[in-house]
């Protein structure tokens, strides 16, 4: 049984859409598309006329066919190059899409990495710098002392205290309190959404709950006038301080992971740029246009040469 041919769209909407196919890019139109292509065809016609010196309307017709096909092939190559450039720019400019492909890194590290890739300088909260944060992290990592009082906190962590004093001087006028300033600063060190993920299974302690209600953009006057840490025992104070200090360490670890992530991002980005291709459906469509145009061009050239051979042999 003979195979039924599809023959294109059957509905009125489908036919209307198909009728506009050649108008979108002009590659399949039988006439020049737009001012640039009209000028291109004219230039090719002038060159061909100067070379072949047609003597009849039929020869001129073939020259015009050749010029039109050649111009549309040039246009086709430009469309293909533009598509590749758009795809390349999409990869080059969309850092977050590349970062999302990286596994084994937290959303916090990816956020810091995105800022590093953008070249931002203020990637840390509260005016922290990488140098200051590393110094604080190192002295916290080396400490083995239980922090049972505010004086012990001041003695054990000089780098941290210098940073807190600078922060206090910038934002407040009251007498400096390492305890209360640390409570406030620690809340601003770790993003709220990160804390929510970490503490989702258990309720926040009272002072943590209070700090979570304070806006990130508040100044030192929002710091409580008295310490909000547990007062039932020295151990309770130590555990409370330790939780705050761990946030500085968490920020440094997230930053270290982010720097590693940036290196992987750069390597992956280069590979993606090298492998950029036009989408398969678009590539197939352009290939079909190219094949059809090359056949038409070859046919027109062949017919022109045949006409001129007959003229010369008469």
N, C-alpha and C positions, 0 to 999 in steps of 0.2 A: 504494500500500500504506500502511495506517495506521501512524503512528509509534508505537512501543511506549513507553509511559510508564515512567519509572524507578520511581516509587512509593516512594522512600526505601530505607533499608538492608534487605537480605534476610537477612543472617546474624544469629544470636542475639546475638553480641557487638555488632554494629552497632545492632540494635534496642534493646539494653540501654543503649548509650551515648546514642542518640537520645532514649530515654525520660526521660533526666535533663537534657535541654537546658533545659526551662523551670524546672528546679529550681536551676540555677546562678545565675540572676539574677532569675527571676520575671517577666520582661517578657512572656512568652507564656503564662503560667499563667492559668487561668480564675478563679482566686480570689486574694485579696490574699496577698502574699508577705512574711512577717515582720511584727513588731509595728509598725514604723514605717508600713508600707504599710496595715495594718489601720486604724491611727489616721487616716491620710490619707484613706482611703476614707470612713470614718465622718464626717469633717469635711465632705467634699464632699457626702455624702448629706444631712447636716443642712442645708447651705446650699441644696441643690436642693429639698429638701422644703419649706423655708421659703418658697422663691420660687414653685414650681409647685403646691404644695398638692395632692398626688395624692389621688384619690378611689377608686382601685381597686388591687388587687394587680398588675395589668398595668402601670399607670403607675409603681408602686413598683419593679417589676422593671426598667423602662427607666431609672429614676433610678439604681438600683444599678449598672446596666451603664455608664451615663455616668460615674458616680463612679469606678468601677474603671478604665475606659479613661483618664480624666483623671489619675488617680493614677499609672498605669503610664507615661504620657507624661512626667510630672514626673520619675519615676524614670529614665526613659530619658535625659532631658537631664542628670540628675546623673551618670549613668554616662559619658556622652559627655564632660562637663566633667572628670570625674575622670581619664579616659583621656588627655585633653589635658594635664592638669597633670602626670601621671606622665611623659608623653613630654617635656614641658618640663623637668621636674626632671632627667631622665636626661641631657638635653643640657647643662643648666646645671652639673651636678655631675661630669660625665665629661670633664675637661679633656684627659686623655691621648688619648681617642678623637678629639677635635678636632685635637690636635697631630699625631697620626699622619697626618692628611690633608694636612698641610703638607709640601710637597716643597722640596728644595734646602737642607735643614738637617740637620746631623749628629745622631745619637742623643745625643751629648754635649750639644749645644745644646738639644735637646728636653728632656733631663733637667733642665738648669738652668732652662729656661723653666717647666717644671712646678712647680719649687720656688718660683719667683717668683710664679706664679699662686696658689699656696697661701699666699703671704705669709710664707714662711720667711725668717729673717734670716741663718742660718748656711749660706748656699749655697756658700761657698768652703771648701776644706780648710785645715787648719793655722791657723785663726783669721784668714785673710786677709779684708780688706774690699775693696769695689770701689775705694775711694779709694787704698788702698795698692797694689793690683794695677795700677791705671792708672799710678800713679807709677813703678812698676817697669817696666811695659811701655814707657812713654815714654822712660825713660833707656836701656833696652835698644835701642829702635828708633833712638836717636840715636847710639849708639856705633859707631865704626868701628875701634876698637883691637883688636889681637890680644891675647887674655888668655893670656900664656905662664907666669904665675906666680900664686900666691895673693895676693901683694901687689898685683899689677896688678888682680886681681879686686876687691880691697877699695877701691882708689883709683877705679876706673872706675864702680862702681855703688853709691853711698852709700845710696840708698833700699832697694835689695835687701839690703845689709849690715845696715841698721837692723832690717829685718824678720827676718833670719836670727839676729841677736843676741837679739832678743826671743824668738824661738822657742827658741834655745839656752838662754836664761835660764829659760824656762818649763819645759823638759824635762830639762835636764842641769846638772851641777855641774862638769864638767871644763872645762879651758881652751878658750875659743872657737876653732873652726877654721872659717873661711868656706868652705874647700874641701870639708871633710867634711860640714858642715851643708847646703851646697847640694846635694851628692850625695843626701843623705837626703831633703831637702825636695822636690827635683825629682821624686823617685820618687812622692811623695804628691800631687803637683799634678795629674797626669794619671791618669784611671782606668785600671786595669790592662787592662780589656777594650779600651780605646781604643789602648793601646800594642800590644796583641796584634794588632789590626787593622793598625796602621801597620807593624809589624816582622815580619809573617808570612812575608815572602819571604827574610829574611836572619837569621842567628843574632845574638843579643844579644852585645855585648862582655862580657868577664868581669865588670867592675864593675856593669854593668846587670843581668846575670843574678843577681848577688849581691843587689842591691837589690830585685829582683822577688821574691826568696824571703823578704824581711823583711815581717812583717805590718804593715799600715797602722796598727794600733793600738799599735805598739811605741813606746817612748820613746827618749830620746837615748842611753841606754846601748847600744842596738843599732847605733848608728853606729860604723863601724870605727874603731879607734884610730889607724890611719894612712890616708893618702890611697889611694884605690883607682883613681885616674886613671892612664892610660898614662904611663910615665916614660921612654919611649924618646926623646922629642923635645919641645921647646916647642910645636911644631905639634900633636902628639898631645894635649897638655894643653889647648890652645886648643879643638880640635875637641870634646873631651869636655865642657869647660865650656859651649861654645856649644850643644851638644845639651840640656844641663840648662836653660840660659837660655831656649831656645826653648819649653820647656814652659810657662813663665810667660806667654810671648807667646801660646801656643796657648790657654791658659785665658782670657786676656783676649778673644781673638777669638771664642771660644765664648760668652763672656758677652755680647759685643756682638751676636752673632747671636741669642742668646736674648732680648735685649731687643726686637730687631726682631720676633722670632717672637711675643712676648707681644702686641705691637700687632696683628699679623695675627690672632692668636688671638681677641682681643677683638672685632675687626670681624667675623670669621667666626662667632663665637658669637652675636652679635646677629642676623646674617642667619639662622642656624640656628633661633634662638628664634622669629623672625618666621615661619619657614616650617614650624614644627612641625605635623604632622598626625597623625591616628590612622592606624595601618596600614590599607591598603586593604581587606583582608578583614574587619577589625573594623568599619571605616566602612560597608562594604556591608551587613554584618549588622545594624548599628544602624539603617541607613536602611530596611531591610526591616521591621524591627520598628515603626519610626515610621509607615511607610505603612500597615501592617496595623492599628495602633492608631488612627490617624486615621480610617481607613475605618469601623472598628467604632464609634468615637465619633460620627462623622457619622450612621451608621445608627441608633444608639440615640437620638440627639437627634431625628432625623426621625420615628422611630416614636413617641416620646413626644409630640411636637407633634401628630402625626396623631391619636393617641388622644384628646388633650385637645380638639382641634378637633371631633371627632365628638361628644364629650360636651357641648361648648358649643352645638352645633348641633341637639342632640336637642330 
